[in-house]
Amino acid sequence: MSAAFIGPGPAKSVFQVHGVDAHGKVGVTKRLRRDTVLAFFANLPACVVGLEACAGLTLPRQTGPGATSVMRPL
């Protein structure tokens, strides 16, 4: 799975994740439970992740150093 841009939609218990490649073609569409979100992103190649500016924006700070993806608030 290769995605250049990923946009997770935060929710209380389920995240809807959409990703497109550099050409705009859909590469990822998944529903993730809250407890599987970090594992999902840890296994992705480096990409741009767009996050809604909300309480979920603290998530990248909790993952620690070594993250290769770029987080951008929307």
PDB file of N, H, CA, C and O in Angstrom:
ATOM      1  N   MET A   1       0.851  -1.164   0.000  1.00  0.00           N
ATOM      2  CA  MET A   1       0.000   0.000   0.000  1.00  0.00           C
ATOM      3  C   MET A   1       0.902   1.234   0.000  1.00  0.00           C
ATOM      4  O   MET A   1       1.765   1.377   0.866  1.00  0.00           O
ATOM      5  N   SER A   2       0.701   2.116  -0.968  1.00  0.00           N
ATOM      6  H   SER A   2       0.000   2.000  -1.671  1.00  0.00           H
ATOM      7  CA  SER A   2       1.518   3.320  -1.082  1.00  0.00           C
ATOM      8  C   SER A   2       0.609   4.539  -1.166  1.00  0.00           C
ATOM      9  O   SER A   2      -0.192   4.660  -2.093  1.00  0.00           O
ATOM     10  N   ALA A   3       0.732   5.423  -0.216  1.00  0.00           N
ATOM     11  H   ALA A   3       1.383   5.325   0.537  1.00  0.00           H
ATOM     12  CA  ALA A   3      -0.076   6.643  -0.212  1.00  0.00           C
ATOM     13  C   ALA A   3       0.830   7.829   0.043  1.00  0.00           C
ATOM     14  O   ALA A   3       1.713   7.776   0.900  1.00  0.00           O
ATOM     15  N   ALA A   4       0.610   8.896  -0.701  1.00  0.00           N
ATOM     16  H   ALA A   4      -0.107   8.939  -1.397  1.00  0.00           H
ATOM     17  CA  ALA A   4       1.390  10.114  -0.507  1.00  0.00           C
ATOM     18  C   ALA A   4       0.708  11.026   0.511  1.00  0.00           C
ATOM     19  O   ALA A   4       1.375  11.743   1.257  1.00  0.00           O
ATOM     20  N   PHE A   5      -0.631  10.993   0.535  1.00  0.00           N
ATOM     21  H   PHE A   5      -1.172  10.410  -0.071  1.00  0.00           H
ATOM     22  CA  PHE A   5      -1.414  11.839   1.434  1.00  0.00           C
ATOM     23  C   PHE A   5      -2.469  10.985   2.126  1.00  0.00           C
ATOM     24  O   PHE A   5      -3.180  10.215   1.480  1.00  0.00           O
ATOM     25  N   ILE A   6      -2.565  11.129   3.448  1.00  0.00           N
ATOM     26  H   ILE A   6      -1.988  11.754   3.972  1.00  0.00           H
ATOM     27  CA  ILE A   6      -3.539  10.376   4.242  1.00  0.00           C
ATOM     28  C   ILE A   6      -4.358  11.368   5.061  1.00  0.00           C
ATOM     29  O   ILE A   6      -3.816  12.323   5.616  1.00  0.00           O
ATOM     30  N   GLY A   7      -5.660  11.137   5.132  1.00  0.00           N
ATOM     31  H   GLY A   7      -6.101  10.361   4.681  1.00  0.00           H
ATOM     32  CA  GLY A   7      -6.522  11.971   5.953  1.00  0.00           C
ATOM     33  C   GLY A   7      -7.385  11.124   6.851  1.00  0.00           C
ATOM     34  O   GLY A   7      -8.365  10.540   6.389  1.00  0.00           O
ATOM     35  N   PRO A   8      -7.042  11.039   8.142  1.00  0.00           N
ATOM     36  CA  PRO A   8      -7.897  10.298   9.063  1.00  0.00           C
ATOM     37  C   PRO A   8      -9.021  11.181   9.604  1.00  0.00           C
ATOM     38  O   PRO A   8      -8.791  12.345   9.934  1.00  0.00           O
ATOM     39  N   GLY A   9     -10.216  10.642   9.694  1.00  0.00           N
ATOM     40  H   GLY A   9     -10.403   9.696   9.426  1.00  0.00           H
ATOM     41  CA  GLY A   9     -11.338  11.344  10.293  1.00  0.00           C
ATOM     42  C   GLY A   9     -11.505  10.883  11.721  1.00  0.00           C
ATOM     43  O   GLY A   9     -11.912   9.743  11.943  1.00  0.00           O
ATOM     44  N   PRO A  10     -11.205  11.730  12.711  1.00  0.00           N
ATOM     45  CA  PRO A  10     -11.275  11.301  14.104  1.00  0.00           C
ATOM     46  C   PRO A  10     -12.707  11.086  14.577  1.00  0.00           C
ATOM     47  O   PRO A  10     -13.634  11.768  14.139  1.00  0.00           O
ATOM     48  N   ALA A  11     -12.864  10.139  15.463  1.00  0.00           N
ATOM     49  H   ALA A  11     -12.112   9.585  15.819  1.00  0.00           H
ATOM     50  CA  ALA A  11     -14.157   9.838  16.058  1.00  0.00           C
ATOM     51  C   ALA A  11     -13.910   9.244  17.440  1.00  0.00           C
ATOM     52  O   ALA A  11     -12.765   9.059  17.854  1.00  0.00           O
ATOM     53  N   LYS A  12     -14.986   8.951  18.138  1.00  0.00           N
ATOM     54  H   LYS A  12     -15.915   9.100  17.802  1.00  0.00           H
ATOM     55  CA  LYS A  12     -14.824   8.412  19.491  1.00  0.00           C
ATOM     56  C   LYS A  12     -14.226   7.020  19.485  1.00  0.00           C
ATOM     57  O   LYS A  12     -13.330   6.735  20.279  1.00  0.00           O
ATOM     58  N   SER A  13     -14.700   6.142  18.607  1.00  0.00           N
ATOM     59  H   SER A  13     -15.428   6.374  17.962  1.00  0.00           H
ATOM     60  CA  SER A  13     -14.209   4.770  18.657  1.00  0.00           C
ATOM     61  C   SER A  13     -13.703   4.239  17.321  1.00  0.00           C
ATOM     62  O   SER A  13     -12.982   3.242  17.300  1.00  0.00           O
ATOM     63  N   VAL A  14     -14.061   4.877  16.200  1.00  0.00           N
ATOM     64  H   VAL A  14     -14.647   5.687  16.218  1.00  0.00           H
ATOM     65  CA  VAL A  14     -13.653   4.395  14.876  1.00  0.00           C
ATOM     66  C   VAL A  14     -13.128   5.565  14.052  1.00  0.00           C
ATOM     67  O   VAL A  14     -13.733   6.637  14.027  1.00  0.00           O
ATOM     68  N   PHE A  15     -11.983   5.351  13.370  1.00  0.00           N
ATOM     69  H   PHE A  15     -11.491   4.481  13.390  1.00  0.00           H
ATOM     70  CA  PHE A  15     -11.422   6.344  12.460  1.00  0.00           C
ATOM     71  C   PHE A  15     -11.656   5.875  11.034  1.00  0.00           C
ATOM     72  O   PHE A  15     -11.474   4.696  10.733  1.00  0.00           O
ATOM     73  N   GLN A  16     -12.051   6.772  10.165  1.00  0.00           N
ATOM     74  H   GLN A  16     -12.199   7.730  10.409  1.00  0.00           H
ATOM     75  CA  GLN A  16     -12.147   6.472   8.745  1.00  0.00           C
ATOM     76  C   GLN A  16     -10.916   7.090   8.102  1.00  0.00           C
ATOM     77  O   GLN A  16     -10.713   8.300   8.206  1.00  0.00           O
ATOM     78  N   VAL A  17     -10.087   6.283   7.437  1.00  0.00           N
ATOM     79  H   VAL A  17     -10.252   5.301   7.353  1.00  0.00           H
ATOM     80  CA  VAL A  17      -8.831   6.748   6.856  1.00  0.00           C
ATOM     81  C   VAL A  17      -8.915   6.674   5.341  1.00  0.00           C
ATOM     82  O   VAL A  17      -9.286   5.643   4.779  1.00  0.00           O
ATOM     83  N   HIS A  18      -8.567   7.778   4.682  1.00  0.00           N
ATOM     84  H   HIS A  18      -8.265   8.615   5.139  1.00  0.00           H
ATOM     85  CA  HIS A  18      -8.531   7.829   3.220  1.00  0.00           C
ATOM     86  C   HIS A  18      -7.142   8.270   2.795  1.00  0.00           C
ATOM     87  O   HIS A  18      -6.587   9.210   3.365  1.00  0.00           O
ATOM     88  N   GLY A  19      -6.577   7.601   1.800  1.00  0.00           N
ATOM     89  H   GLY A  19      -7.027   6.838   1.338  1.00  0.00           H
ATOM     90  CA  GLY A  19      -5.260   7.966   1.312  1.00  0.00           C
ATOM     91  C   GLY A  19      -5.215   7.950  -0.200  1.00  0.00           C
ATOM     92  O   GLY A  19      -5.844   7.107  -0.839  1.00  0.00           O
ATOM     93  N   VAL A  20      -4.467   8.884  -0.774  1.00  0.00           N
ATOM     94  H   VAL A  20      -3.955   9.569  -0.255  1.00  0.00           H
ATOM     95  CA  VAL A  20      -4.286   8.944  -2.227  1.00  0.00           C
ATOM     96  C   VAL A  20      -2.798   8.959  -2.539  1.00  0.00           C
ATOM     97  O   VAL A  20      -1.981   9.380  -1.720  1.00  0.00           O
ATOM     98  N   ASP A  21      -2.456   8.489  -3.745  1.00  0.00           N
ATOM     99  H   ASP A  21      -3.120   8.147  -4.410  1.00  0.00           H
ATOM    100  CA  ASP A  21      -1.057   8.518  -4.151  1.00  0.00           C
ATOM    101  C   ASP A  21      -0.719   9.881  -4.757  1.00  0.00           C
ATOM    102  O   ASP A  21      -1.556  10.783  -4.752  1.00  0.00           O
ATOM    103  N   ALA A  22       0.479  10.034  -5.270  1.00  0.00           N
ATOM    104  H   ALA A  22       1.159   9.301  -5.274  1.00  0.00           H
ATOM    105  CA  ALA A  22       0.944  11.313  -5.813  1.00  0.00           C
ATOM    106  C   ALA A  22       0.139  11.765  -7.023  1.00  0.00           C
ATOM    107  O   ALA A  22       0.160  12.945  -7.373  1.00  0.00           O
ATOM    108  N   HIS A  23      -0.573  10.840  -7.667  1.00  0.00           N
ATOM    109  H   HIS A  23      -0.590   9.881  -7.383  1.00  0.00           H
ATOM    110  CA  HIS A  23      -1.381  11.172  -8.842  1.00  0.00           C
ATOM    111  C   HIS A  23      -2.848  11.409  -8.505  1.00  0.00           C
ATOM    112  O   HIS A  23      -3.658  11.662  -9.397  1.00  0.00           O
ATOM    113  N   GLY A  24      -3.194  11.327  -7.218  1.00  0.00           N
ATOM    114  H   GLY A  24      -2.536  11.121  -6.494  1.00  0.00           H
ATOM    115  CA  GLY A  24      -4.566  11.553  -6.780  1.00  0.00           C
ATOM    116  C   GLY A  24      -5.448  10.321  -6.837  1.00  0.00           C
ATOM    117  O   GLY A  24      -6.655  10.415  -6.613  1.00  0.00           O
ATOM    118  N   LYS A  25      -4.877   9.189  -7.128  1.00  0.00           N
ATOM    119  H   LYS A  25      -3.897   9.113  -7.310  1.00  0.00           H
ATOM    120  CA  LYS A  25      -5.632   7.942  -7.204  1.00  0.00           C
ATOM    121  C   LYS A  25      -5.784   7.350  -5.799  1.00  0.00           C
ATOM    122  O   LYS A  25      -4.812   7.273  -5.049  1.00  0.00           O
ATOM    123  N   VAL A  26      -6.991   6.937  -5.449  1.00  0.00           N
ATOM    124  H   VAL A  26      -7.781   7.000  -6.058  1.00  0.00           H
ATOM    125  CA  VAL A  26      -7.263   6.394  -4.113  1.00  0.00           C
ATOM    126  C   VAL A  26      -6.466   5.111  -3.908  1.00  0.00           C
ATOM    127  O   VAL A  26      -6.529   4.191  -4.723  1.00  0.00           O
ATOM    128  N   GLY A  27      -5.718   5.064  -2.811  1.00  0.00           N
ATOM    129  H   GLY A  27      -5.667   5.812  -2.149  1.00  0.00           H
ATOM    130  CA  GLY A  27      -4.910   3.892  -2.510  1.00  0.00           C
ATOM    131  C   GLY A  27      -5.314   3.215  -1.216  1.00  0.00           C
ATOM    132  O   GLY A  27      -5.088   2.017  -1.042  1.00  0.00           O
ATOM    133  N   VAL A  28      -5.918   3.980  -0.294  1.00  0.00           N
ATOM    134  H   VAL A  28      -6.101   4.953  -0.435  1.00  0.00           H
ATOM    135  CA  VAL A  28      -6.289   3.449   1.018  1.00  0.00           C
ATOM    136  C   VAL A  28      -7.657   3.979   1.413  1.00  0.00           C
ATOM    137  O   VAL A  28      -7.906   5.183   1.341  1.00  0.00           O
ATOM    138  N   THR A  29      -8.526   3.102   1.823  1.00  0.00           N
ATOM    139  H   THR A  29      -8.324   2.124   1.882  1.00  0.00           H
ATOM    140  CA  THR A  29      -9.792   3.459   2.459  1.00  0.00           C
ATOM    141  C   THR A  29     -10.034   2.401   3.524  1.00  0.00           C
ATOM    142  O   THR A  29     -10.321   1.246   3.210  1.00  0.00           O
ATOM    143  N   LYS A  30      -9.917   2.800   4.777  1.00  0.00           N
ATOM    144  H   LYS A  30      -9.684   3.738   5.032  1.00  0.00           H
ATOM    145  CA  LYS A  30     -10.044   1.834   5.875  1.00  0.00           C
ATOM    146  C   LYS A  30     -10.807   2.421   7.041  1.00  0.00           C
ATOM    147  O   LYS A  30     -10.810   3.632   7.264  1.00  0.00           O
ATOM    148  N   ARG A  31     -11.448   1.545   7.773  1.00  0.00           N
ATOM    149  H   ARG A  31     -11.446   0.562   7.592  1.00  0.00           H
ATOM    150  CA  ARG A  31     -12.036   1.878   9.073  1.00  0.00           C
ATOM    151  C   ARG A  31     -11.148   1.251  10.124  1.00  0.00           C
ATOM    152  O   ARG A  31     -10.857   0.056  10.080  1.00  0.00           O
ATOM    153  N   LEU A  32     -10.718   2.070  11.073  1.00  0.00           N
ATOM    154  H   LEU A  32     -10.953   3.041  11.109  1.00  0.00           H
ATOM    155  CA  LEU A  32      -9.821   1.577  12.109  1.00  0.00           C
ATOM    156  C   LEU A  32     -10.398   1.845  13.487  1.00  0.00           C
ATOM    157  O   LEU A  32     -10.897   2.936  13.763  1.00  0.00           O
ATOM    158  N   ARG A  33     -10.323   0.836  14.352  1.00  0.00           N
ATOM    159  H   ARG A  33      -9.917  -0.050  14.128  1.00  0.00           H
ATOM    160  CA  ARG A  33     -10.676   1.065  15.747  1.00  0.00           C
ATOM    161  C   ARG A  33      -9.579   1.909  16.378  1.00  0.00           C
ATOM    162  O   ARG A  33      -8.432   1.884  15.933  1.00  0.00           O
ATOM    163  N   ARG A  34      -9.932   2.645  17.401  1.00  0.00           N
ATOM    164  H   ARG A  34     -10.864   2.666  17.762  1.00  0.00           H
ATOM    165  CA  ARG A  34      -8.985   3.559  18.049  1.00  0.00           C
ATOM    166  C   ARG A  34      -7.700   2.839  18.486  1.00  0.00           C
ATOM    167  O   ARG A  34      -6.615   3.415  18.403  1.00  0.00           O
ATOM    168  N   ASP A  35      -7.810   1.607  18.942  1.00  0.00           N
ATOM    169  H   ASP A  35      -8.691   1.139  19.009  1.00  0.00           H
ATOM    170  CA  ASP A  35      -6.622   0.895  19.436  1.00  0.00           C
ATOM    171  C   ASP A  35      -5.704   0.388  18.319  1.00  0.00           C
ATOM    172  O   ASP A  35      -4.617  -0.107  18.615  1.00  0.00           O
ATOM    173  N   THR A  36      -6.104   0.494  17.047  1.00  0.00           N
ATOM    174  H   THR A  36      -6.988   0.896  16.807  1.00  0.00           H
ATOM    175  CA  THR A  36      -5.269   0.025  15.941  1.00  0.00           C
ATOM    176  C   THR A  36      -4.679   1.167  15.104  1.00  0.00           C
ATOM    177  O   THR A  36      -3.919   0.913  14.170  1.00  0.00           O
ATOM    178  N   VAL A  37      -5.018   2.418  15.428  1.00  0.00           N
ATOM    179  H   VAL A  37      -5.636   2.624  16.187  1.00  0.00           H
ATOM    180  CA  VAL A  37      -4.588   3.563  14.617  1.00  0.00           C
ATOM    181  C   VAL A  37      -3.069   3.714  14.603  1.00  0.00           C
ATOM    182  O   VAL A  37      -2.482   3.845  13.529  1.00  0.00           O
ATOM    183  N   LEU A  38      -2.425   3.699  15.756  1.00  0.00           N
ATOM    184  H   LEU A  38      -2.902   3.593  16.628  1.00  0.00           H
ATOM    185  CA  LEU A  38      -0.973   3.887  15.801  1.00  0.00           C
ATOM    186  C   LEU A  38      -0.234   2.776  15.066  1.00  0.00           C
ATOM    187  O   LEU A  38       0.742   3.045  14.367  1.00  0.00           O
ATOM    188  N   ALA A  39      -0.680   1.542  15.213  1.00  0.00           N
ATOM    189  H   ALA A  39      -1.473   1.323  15.781  1.00  0.00           H
ATOM    190  CA  ALA A  39      -0.045   0.426  14.514  1.00  0.00           C
ATOM    191  C   ALA A  39      -0.193   0.577  13.006  1.00  0.00           C
ATOM    192  O   ALA A  39       0.737   0.273  12.259  1.00  0.00           O
ATOM    193  N   PHE A  40      -1.356   1.046  12.551  1.00  0.00           N
ATOM    194  H   PHE A  40      -2.111   1.293  13.158  1.00  0.00           H
ATOM    195  CA  PHE A  40      -1.580   1.259  11.119  1.00  0.00           C
ATOM    196  C   PHE A  40      -0.588   2.271  10.562  1.00  0.00           C
ATOM    197  O   PHE A  40       0.053   2.009   9.545  1.00  0.00           O
ATOM    198  N   PHE A  41      -0.450   3.438  11.225  1.00  0.00           N
ATOM    199  H   PHE A  41      -0.971   3.650  12.051  1.00  0.00           H
ATOM    200  CA  PHE A  41       0.451   4.471  10.731  1.00  0.00           C
ATOM    201  C   PHE A  41       1.919   4.081  10.880  1.00  0.00           C
ATOM    202  O   PHE A  41       2.753   4.523  10.090  1.00  0.00           O
ATOM    203  N   ALA A  42       2.245   3.275  11.859  1.00  0.00           N
ATOM    204  H   ALA A  42       1.568   2.915  12.501  1.00  0.00           H
ATOM    205  CA  ALA A  42       3.631   2.831  12.037  1.00  0.00           C
ATOM    206  C   ALA A  42       4.091   1.949  10.884  1.00  0.00           C
ATOM    207  O   ALA A  42       5.284   1.886  10.588  1.00  0.00           O
ATOM    208  N   ASN A  43       3.154   1.270  10.232  1.00  0.00           N
ATOM    209  H   ASN A  43       2.185   1.321  10.472  1.00  0.00           H
ATOM    210  CA  ASN A  43       3.495   0.364   9.137  1.00  0.00           C
ATOM    211  C   ASN A  43       3.396   1.002   7.757  1.00  0.00           C
ATOM    212  O   ASN A  43       3.626   0.326   6.754  1.00  0.00           O
ATOM    213  N   LEU A  44       3.062   2.283   7.682  1.00  0.00           N
ATOM    214  H   LEU A  44       2.875   2.832   8.497  1.00  0.00           H
ATOM    215  CA  LEU A  44       2.983   2.976   6.392  1.00  0.00           C
ATOM    216  C   LEU A  44       4.331   3.570   6.006  1.00  0.00           C
ATOM    217  O   LEU A  44       5.111   3.948   6.880  1.00  0.00           O
ATOM    218  N   PRO A  45       4.615   3.656   4.712  1.00  0.00           N
ATOM    219  CA  PRO A  45       5.797   4.416   4.299  1.00  0.00           C
ATOM    220  C   PRO A  45       5.562   5.903   4.589  1.00  0.00           C
ATOM    221  O   PRO A  45       4.427   6.317   4.825  1.00  0.00           O
ATOM    222  N   ALA A  46       6.622   6.697   4.571  1.00  0.00           N
ATOM    223  H   ALA A  46       7.544   6.360   4.379  1.00  0.00           H
ATOM    224  CA  ALA A  46       6.512   8.129   4.857  1.00  0.00           C
ATOM    225  C   ALA A  46       5.489   8.780   3.922  1.00  0.00           C
ATOM    226  O   ALA A  46       5.463   8.504   2.723  1.00  0.00           O
ATOM    227  N   CYS A  47       4.640   9.658   4.497  1.00  0.00           N
ATOM    228  H   CYS A  47       4.661   9.882   5.471  1.00  0.00           H
ATOM    229  CA  CYS A  47       3.614  10.350   3.730  1.00  0.00           C
ATOM    230  C   CYS A  47       3.194  11.609   4.489  1.00  0.00           C
ATOM    231  O   CYS A  47       3.647  11.844   5.609  1.00  0.00           O
ATOM    232  N   VAL A  48       2.334  12.409   3.879  1.00  0.00           N
ATOM    233  H   VAL A  48       1.966  12.218   2.969  1.00  0.00           H
ATOM    234  CA  VAL A  48       1.779  13.588   4.537  1.00  0.00           C
ATOM    235  C   VAL A  48       0.447  13.179   5.149  1.00  0.00           C
ATOM    236  O   VAL A  48      -0.402  12.594   4.476  1.00  0.00           O
ATOM    237  N   VAL A  49       0.269  13.491   6.438  1.00  0.00           N
ATOM    238  H   VAL A  49       0.958  13.965   6.985  1.00  0.00           H
ATOM    239  CA  VAL A  49      -0.964  13.157   7.139  1.00  0.00           C
ATOM    240  C   VAL A  49      -1.661  14.455   7.521  1.00  0.00           C
ATOM    241  O   VAL A  49      -1.105  15.255   8.274  1.00  0.00           O
ATOM    242  N   GLY A  50      -2.858  14.673   7.016  1.00  0.00           N
ATOM    243  H   GLY A  50      -3.309  14.023   6.404  1.00  0.00           H
ATOM    244  CA  GLY A  50      -3.633  15.861   7.353  1.00  0.00           C
ATOM    245  C   GLY A  50      -4.576  15.554   8.498  1.00  0.00           C
ATOM    246  O   GLY A  50      -5.366  14.614   8.417  1.00  0.00           O
ATOM    247  N   LEU A  51      -4.502  16.337   9.568  1.00  0.00           N
ATOM    248  H   LEU A  51      -3.859  17.101   9.634  1.00  0.00           H
ATOM    249  CA  LEU A  51      -5.338  16.119  10.752  1.00  0.00           C
ATOM    250  C   LEU A  51      -6.246  17.310  10.995  1.00  0.00           C
ATOM    251  O   LEU A  51      -5.844  18.456  10.791  1.00  0.00           O
ATOM    252  N   GLU A  52      -7.466  17.043  11.428  1.00  0.00           N
ATOM    253  H   GLU A  52      -7.792  16.113  11.593  1.00  0.00           H
ATOM    254  CA  GLU A  52      -8.353  18.127  11.840  1.00  0.00           C
ATOM    255  C   GLU A  52      -7.782  18.779  13.085  1.00  0.00           C
ATOM    256  O   GLU A  52      -7.250  18.090  13.957  1.00  0.00           O
ATOM    257  N   ALA A  53      -7.883  20.089  13.180  1.00  0.00           N
ATOM    258  H   ALA A  53      -8.315  20.649  12.472  1.00  0.00           H
ATOM    259  CA  ALA A  53      -7.377  20.809  14.354  1.00  0.00           C
ATOM    260  C   ALA A  53      -8.363  20.619  15.506  1.00  0.00           C
ATOM    261  O   ALA A  53      -9.298  21.401  15.679  1.00  0.00           O
ATOM    262  N   CYS A  54      -8.131  19.561  16.290  1.00  0.00           N
ATOM    263  H   CYS A  54      -7.372  18.926  16.149  1.00  0.00           H
ATOM    264  CA  CYS A  54      -9.018  19.228  17.409  1.00  0.00           C
ATOM    265  C   CYS A  54      -8.192  18.488  18.460  1.00  0.00           C
ATOM    266  O   CYS A  54      -6.963  18.486  18.390  1.00  0.00           O
ATOM    267  N   ALA A  55      -8.838  17.874  19.408  1.00  0.00           N
ATOM    268  H   ALA A  55      -9.837  17.875  19.464  1.00  0.00           H
ATOM    269  CA  ALA A  55      -8.140  17.159  20.476  1.00  0.00           C
ATOM    270  C   ALA A  55      -7.275  16.032  19.924  1.00  0.00           C
ATOM    271  O   ALA A  55      -6.275  15.674  20.547  1.00  0.00           O
ATOM    272  N   GLY A  56      -7.629  15.466  18.780  1.00  0.00           N
ATOM    273  H   GLY A  56      -8.441  15.757  18.274  1.00  0.00           H
ATOM    274  CA  GLY A  56      -6.840  14.400  18.171  1.00  0.00           C
ATOM    275  C   GLY A  56      -5.490  14.857  17.679  1.00  0.00           C
ATOM    276  O   GLY A  56      -4.641  14.030  17.348  1.00  0.00           O
ATOM    277  N   LEU A  57      -5.271  16.166  17.624  1.00  0.00           N
ATOM    278  H   LEU A  57      -5.961  16.838  17.893  1.00  0.00           H
ATOM    279  CA  LEU A  57      -4.002  16.700  17.145  1.00  0.00           C
ATOM    280  C   LEU A  57      -2.862  16.397  18.103  1.00  0.00           C
ATOM    281  O   LEU A  57      -1.699  16.513  17.714  1.00  0.00           O
ATOM    282  N   THR A  58      -3.149  16.017  19.328  1.00  0.00           N
ATOM    283  H   THR A  58      -4.093  15.923  19.644  1.00  0.00           H
ATOM    284  CA  THR A  58      -2.090  15.660  20.278  1.00  0.00           C
ATOM    285  C   THR A  58      -1.516  14.281  19.978  1.00  0.00           C
ATOM    286  O   THR A  58      -0.462  13.935  20.512  1.00  0.00           O
ATOM    287  N   LEU A  59      -2.163  13.499  19.156  1.00  0.00           N
ATOM    288  H   LEU A  59      -3.019  13.781  18.723  1.00  0.00           H
ATOM    289  CA  LEU A  59      -1.727  12.138  18.854  1.00  0.00           C
ATOM    290  C   LEU A  59      -0.286  12.055  18.351  1.00  0.00           C
ATOM    291  O   LEU A  59       0.454  11.208  18.852  1.00  0.00           O
ATOM    292  N   PRO A  60       0.172  12.885  17.382  1.00  0.00           N
ATOM    293  CA  PRO A  60       1.556  12.756  16.913  1.00  0.00           C
ATOM    294  C   PRO A  60       2.580  12.990  18.012  1.00  0.00           C
ATOM    295  O   PRO A  60       3.644  12.373  17.986  1.00  0.00           O
ATOM    296  N   ARG A  61       2.299  13.850  18.967  1.00  0.00           N
ATOM    297  H   ARG A  61       1.434  14.351  18.988  1.00  0.00           H
ATOM    298  CA  ARG A  61       3.243  14.103  20.045  1.00  0.00           C
ATOM    299  C   ARG A  61       3.370  12.896  20.962  1.00  0.00           C
ATOM    300  O   ARG A  61       4.391  12.731  21.630  1.00  0.00           O
ATOM    301  N   GLN A  62       2.359  12.062  21.001  1.00  0.00           N
ATOM    302  H   GLN A  62       1.529  12.196  20.459  1.00  0.00           H
ATOM    303  CA  GLN A  62       2.376  10.904  21.882  1.00  0.00           C
ATOM    304  C   GLN A  62       3.108   9.716  21.269  1.00  0.00           C
ATOM    305  O   GLN A  62       3.390   8.743  21.968  1.00  0.00           O
ATOM    306  N   THR A  63       3.423   9.777  19.971  1.00  0.00           N
ATOM    307  H   THR A  63       3.194  10.567  19.403  1.00  0.00           H
ATOM    308  CA  THR A  63       4.036   8.626  19.321  1.00  0.00           C
ATOM    309  C   THR A  63       5.537   8.572  19.515  1.00  0.00           C
ATOM    310  O   THR A  63       6.137   7.517  19.311  1.00  0.00           O
ATOM    311  N   GLY A  64       6.172   9.688  19.909  1.00  0.00           N
ATOM    312  H   GLY A  64       5.684  10.545  20.075  1.00  0.00           H
ATOM    313  CA  GLY A  64       7.603   9.693  20.182  1.00  0.00           C
ATOM    314  C   GLY A  64       8.428   9.967  18.953  1.00  0.00           C
ATOM    315  O   GLY A  64       7.882  10.151  17.866  1.00  0.00           O
ATOM    316  N   PRO A  65       9.755   9.999  19.109  1.00  0.00           N
ATOM    317  CA  PRO A  65      10.650  10.308  17.999  1.00  0.00           C
ATOM    318  C   PRO A  65      10.731   9.161  16.996  1.00  0.00           C
ATOM    319  O   PRO A  65      10.364   8.028  17.308  1.00  0.00           O
ATOM    320  N   GLY A  66      11.207   9.457  15.807  1.00  0.00           N
ATOM    321  H   GLY A  66      11.505  10.377  15.553  1.00  0.00           H
ATOM    322  CA  GLY A  66      11.381   8.422  14.797  1.00  0.00           C
ATOM    323  C   GLY A  66      10.263   8.369  13.781  1.00  0.00           C
ATOM    324  O   GLY A  66      10.335   7.584  12.835  1.00  0.00           O
ATOM    325  N   ALA A  67       9.236   9.176  13.945  1.00  0.00           N
ATOM    326  H   ALA A  67       9.178   9.813  14.713  1.00  0.00           H
ATOM    327  CA  ALA A  67       8.146   9.184  12.969  1.00  0.00           C
ATOM    328  C   ALA A  67       8.645   9.796  11.668  1.00  0.00           C
ATOM    329  O   ALA A  67       9.315  10.828  11.685  1.00  0.00           O
ATOM    330  N   THR A  68       8.326   9.167  10.540  1.00  0.00           N
ATOM    331  H   THR A  68       7.782   8.328  10.526  1.00  0.00           H
ATOM    332  CA  THR A  68       8.808   9.664   9.252  1.00  0.00           C
ATOM    333  C   THR A  68       7.747  10.432   8.484  1.00  0.00           C
ATOM    334  O   THR A  68       8.069  11.081   7.489  1.00  0.00           O
ATOM    335  N   SER A  69       6.512  10.382   8.907  1.00  0.00           N
ATOM    336  H   SER A  69       6.250   9.855   9.715  1.00  0.00           H
ATOM    337  CA  SER A  69       5.441  11.089   8.218  1.00  0.00           C
ATOM    338  C   SER A  69       5.375  12.535   8.692  1.00  0.00           C
ATOM    339  O   SER A  69       5.795  12.853   9.804  1.00  0.00           O
ATOM    340  N   VAL A  70       4.848  13.399   7.847  1.00  0.00           N
ATOM    341  H   VAL A  70       4.506  13.141   6.943  1.00  0.00           H
ATOM    342  CA  VAL A  70       4.678  14.809   8.166  1.00  0.00           C
ATOM    343  C   VAL A  70       3.232  15.028   8.578  1.00  0.00           C
ATOM    344  O   VAL A  70       2.323  14.683   7.822  1.00  0.00           O
ATOM    345  N   MET A  71       2.993  15.597   9.767  1.00  0.00           N
ATOM    346  H   MET A  71       3.731  15.877  10.381  1.00  0.00           H
ATOM    347  CA  MET A  71       1.640  15.880  10.241  1.00  0.00           C
ATOM    348  C   MET A  71       1.302  17.332   9.946  1.00  0.00           C
ATOM    349  O   MET A  71       2.071  18.230  10.287  1.00  0.00           O
ATOM    350  N   ARG A  72       0.161  17.568   9.317  1.00  0.00           N
ATOM    351  H   ARG A  72      -0.463  16.838   9.040  1.00  0.00           H
ATOM    352  CA  ARG A  72      -0.273  18.926   9.010  1.00  0.00           C
ATOM    353  C   ARG A  72      -1.705  19.132   9.483  1.00  0.00           C
ATOM    354  O   ARG A  72      -2.618  18.439   9.034  1.00  0.00           O
ATOM    355  N   PRO A  73      -1.904  20.097  10.402  1.00  0.00           N
ATOM    356  CA  PRO A  73      -3.286  20.393  10.823  1.00  0.00           C
ATOM    357  C   PRO A  73      -4.057  21.072   9.713  1.00  0.00           C
ATOM    358  O   PRO A  73      -3.501  21.892   8.982  1.00  0.00           O
ATOM    359  N   LEU A  74      -5.337  20.742   9.575  1.00  0.00           N
ATOM    360  H   LEU A  74      -5.789  20.076  10.168  1.00  0.00           H
ATOM    361  CA  LEU A  74      -6.188  21.341   8.538  1.00  0.00           C
ATOM    362  C   LEU A  74      -7.114  22.366   9.153  1.00  0.00           C
ATOM    363  O   LEU A  74      -7.909  22.983   8.445  1.00  0.00           O
TER     364      LEU A  74
END
